[in-house]
Amino acid sequence: MRYTHKARVARYARLVLVVLCAFFGLHAVVTPARAEMPEVNITDAKMVQMPHFRFILPNSAIEMSVHQQVSSTTIDLASKYDILDSYFNIGFDIRYNFVPYFAGMGLSDEISVERDSNAYFQRLHILNPYFGYNLGKFTQVRTGILIEDTLSAPIGESVEIDRGRVIMESAGIRYNTLNPLKPAQKGALISCKLFGSFSVLGSDYEYTKGEIDIQNSYIPLRVDYMESEFKFYFPITTVSRPVSDVYFAGGYDVLRGYNYREFFGDTLMYAKLNYHMPLIKNVKKQSIRTSFNVVTIDLTGETARVGNLDDLSSVHSQKSSVSFGLGCDTTVFEHVNLKFNAFSGKALEPRDPVFYFILTAYTYFSI
């Protein structure tokens, strides 16, 4: 009887969570807030350099990136190494802006070890030329071609699960008023993308898919601030699709109450609501040249359905979790920003909580 009661409580809590996330996700679509002018606008500067570092426990994951801009040329370098998940990625992107147009090229290499019933190795080589047009200060359309060589093979065996080349066209529109340099703000991001891989173009696979992302950040009570997020990634048509082209859920980014990349499939529907309650704001310690920009109590609710498209109609594919923690945003020596986040995620089902610690460091130079 004890477990029956727990299951009933978890079911009611999951229902409340779905209603809340749906409300705020709908709010983000219907009434996206207009952002105030950013205090530091990356696109207006003539020379920019912005290194970024993130360290995540318990995965022992390291993420590093450098954003550089000189006049109309932008270069981005990024890499990630996850020791626990045996994952490595390195990427390079160069873009030239000839207002209102822009064009660029992206290159990346990804190696990972996926584990379901058996462990298998995956490697992806990706080349992505693209072209875009700025409809305004916050809106752009973009189209491109993604060329991807994919390989999936069991570890310790000479056979291959999947090997081929994906040649995929993409088109999308993006509206963004969020400023990555402000912890608390009003703003919105709406992105819609369509992808198509066709054998007539020389691809070894034939399928189409869509991706919708919505984020909204607002300050409802003048002091506290909230963030909502909604994702819907889905197949449209599928004749053949590479094993590597799947979406993952679980871990510090999506569904914190579950293990990292615990769930995967070709379809993902996800909603998240973050509530930040500031405890300390704008406290400066001149003796150590440190400013505590904001210290917050963070409450997060998440729910997702991941798997095949048919799984969306099944309640058994839905996973939900809540998390509680502390966040601290500081500025050291007037130039280096440090963020500390410590939280515990708990799935809405009988299983142990998962604890995380994330350290983020970045600085910004502009002329």
N, C-alpha and C positions, 0 to 999 in steps of 0.2 A: 504493500500500500504506500510505503514511503516513496518509491520510485514513480508510482502512478501520480502522486501529488506533485512531485518535481516536474514530471512531464507536462502536467496541466499548467503549472505556473510558467514553465518555459514557453508553452504554446501561447498563453495570454500575453506574455512579455514580447514574444516575437510579433504578434499581431499589432500591439501598440507601436513597436518599433517600425514596422512596415508603414503604418498610417502616418507616423511622424515624418519618415524619410520621403514618402510620396508627397506629403503636403509641401515640404520645403523644396523638393525637386520641382514640383509644379510651380511654386512661387518663383524659382529661378528661371523657368521658361517664360512665364507670363509677364513678370515684372522684373527684368534684370536691372539692377541698380547701376546708375552712371557713376563712374569713379571721379573723385576729385583729381585735379592735376597732380601728377606725381612730383614729389620733392626732387627726385633725381630721375631724369628721363634719358634712358640709354640711347634712344634713337636720335635725340637732338645733339648729342655730344659728337665731336670730331675724332677724338681718340679715347678709347675705353679699354681697360683691362680688368677682368673680374675673375680671379681664381676662386674655386669652390671645392670644399672637402667635406665628406660625410663619413662617419664611422658608426656602425650599427652592431649592437650586441642583442641576442646571443649568437647571431649568424657570423660574427667577425667579418662583416662585409665592409669594404672600403670603396667609396665612390669619389672620383676626382674629375674636375672639369675646369677648363679655362675658356672664357669668352673674351675675344679680342676684336676690336673694331678700329679701323683706321680709315677715316673719311667714309667712302661708300662701300668698303670691303669689310666683311665680317667673317671671322674664323672661329669655329668652335671645336675644341678637343675634349673628349670625354672617355673615361674608362671606369670599369667596375670589376671588382674581384670579390666573390663570395666564397669564403673558405668552407662553410658548413654545407652549402648547396653545390659546391664544385662548379662554379659558374664564372666565366670571364668574358668581358666584352670591351672592345676598344672601338671608338668611332671618331670620324673626322668630317667636318662640314665646312665648306667655303661658299660664301654668297656675295654677289655684287648687286648693289642697289642703283638702278638708274630710274629714279622716281618718274612716274608711279609704278614702274615695273621692277622686278628683281628676278635673278636667276642664280642657280647654285648647283652644287654637286655634293652628295653625301656618300661616304664610304664607311663600312663597319665590318668587323669580324667578331663572331660570337662562338664560344665553345661552352658546352654544358653537359652535365650528366643527369639524365632524368631517371627517376625511380618510380615505377608502379609495381607490377608483379616481378619485373626483372629490371636490372640497371642497363641503360643503353646510352651511347655517346651520340651527341649531336654537334654539328658544326655548320655555320652559316657564313657565307661571303655575300655581302650586299653592296650593290652599286645603285645610286639613286639620283640621277639628274632631274632637276625640276625647274619650273618657271611659274611666276606669280604676278599678280596685279593688286595694288593697294586701292581698295574702293574708298578708303578714308583713313583717318588716323588710327582707328581701332579695328578696321575690317579689311580682310584680304582674301582673295581666292587664289588657289594654287593647284597646279596639275603637274604630273611627273610620270616617270617610268621607273619601276623598281625591278632590278635584275638580281636574282638571288640564286646562288648555288647551295643546295641543301644536301646534307648527308646524315643519316641516322643508322646506327649499327649497334648490335649487342656487344657489351664489353667482354673481351676474352674469346670471341667467336669470329670466324672469317666471313660470315654471311652479312648481308646488308638488309636492313628493314626498308629503307627508302633512300634513293639518290635521284636527283634531277635538278632541272633549272626552271625557276619561276620567272616569267616575264609578265609583269603586272602593270597595268595602267592605273593611275589614281587621280582623283579630282576631289577638291574639298573647299569649304568656306569656313572662315574662322573670325569670330568677334571676340576681342579681348581688351578689357579695361583694368585688369589686375596688374599691380606693380610688384615684382618679386622682391623688392627691397623694403617693403612696408609690412610689418607683422599684422597690424590691424588696419583694415581699410574697407571701403565700399567699392565693389566692382563685380564684374561678371565675365565669364568665359563660356562661349558656345561654339562648338566645333562639330561639323558634319563632314564625313569622308566616305567616298565610294571607291572600291577596288575591284578590278576585273583582270583575271588571268585567262588568256585564250590561246588555244593551240595554233590558231591561224597566225598568231604573232611569233610563233616559235617556242611557246611555253610547253613544258612537259605535263602541265596540269591545267585543268579548266574549271574555274569556279569564280564566283563573285561574292562580295561581302560588304557590309557597311559598319561604320563606327560613329557613335554619337557620344560626345562628352559635354557635360554642363557643370560649371562651377559657379558658386555665388558666395560672396563675402559681404556681410553687412553688420552694422552696429545698431541693434534694436533698442538698447537701453542707455546709450551714450557712453557707457563705460565697458560693459561686456560686449563681446563680438562673437559672431557665429559664422560658420562656413558649411555650405552644403555641396554635395557632389553627386552626380548621377552619370553612370556609364551604361551604354547598351551597345554591345558588339555582337553581330549576328550574321549568319550566312544568308545569302539571297538565293543563289543557285550553286549546286555542287555536283560535278561529274567526277572529278578527282582532285584531291587536295593533299599537299605535303603533310607528313606527320608532324613536322616542326611548327606548322601554323596553327597554334592553339593559344587560348587565353588561360591565365593562371589566377587563382585566388587563394588567400591564406598568407599570413605573415604581417610584417610591420606596415605594409602599404595598403593591402586589401584584406579585410577580415582578420583583425589582430588577435582574436581569440583562438585561432587555429594555427597549425604548423605552416611553415613557409612553403608556398606552392603545393599545398595539400590537395587542391582540386584543380581540374583543368578540363577544357572542352572547346568546341568551336563557337560556343555561344556564352556570353556573360552579360547578366543584368545586375547592376550594383548600385546601391545608394548609401550615402554616408552623411551624418550630421555631426559637426563638431561644435561644442560650446566652450568658450574660453572666458573664465572669470578672473580678471586681474586682481592680484593681491598687492603688487608694488608696481608703480609706474614712474619713470623718469627720475631715478635717484642716482646722483653722481657722487663718487668718492674720489676727490682730487688727489688724495694721498697715494692711491694706487692707480690713478688715471683710468678709472673704470666707471662706466655708466650702466646701471641696470635699467634698460629700456622698459621691460615689462616682465613680471613674474606672474604666471597664471595657473589656475586649476583647470584642467582640461577633461571634459566629459565627451565621449564619442559613442555613437550608436551606428552599427553597420548591418546591412543585410544584402545577400546576393543569391542569385541562382546561376549556376554554372554547369555546363555539360553540353548535350546536344540540344538542338532547337526544340525537339519534342519534350525535353525535360522541363521547359519553362512552365508547362501546365501541371507539373507534378509538385506537390508541396514537399515531397521528400528531397527534392534537389535544392531547397532553400536552406541557407545557412545564415545565422545571425550571431552577432557578438556585441558586447559593450566593453568599453575600456575607461580607465580612470588614471590620471597621472598629473604630473607637474611639468610646466614648461618655463624656461628662463631665456630671455633674449638680452645679451649684454654687448657692450662695445668696449674693447680693450685698447689702450693707447690711442684712442680717438680714430682709429682706422680699421681695426680688425673686429668683425662681428662674430660672436660665438653664441650658439643656441644649444641648450641642453633640454632634452626631453626624456623623461622616465615615466613609464606607464605599465599597467597590467591589463591584459586583454582576457576576457572570459566569454567563452562560447555559451549560448543559451541552450545548453544540453549538458548532461553529466560528464564533465572532463575537467582536467586541471587547468588553471589559468596559465597564461604565457606572459613572461616579463620581458620588457625591452628597454634598452637605453640607446639614445641616438645623440651623437655630438656632431654639430654642423659648424663649420668655420668658413668665412668668406670675407673678402675685402674688395674695395672698389676704387679704381683710379680713373679719372676722366679729365679731359681738357676741352 
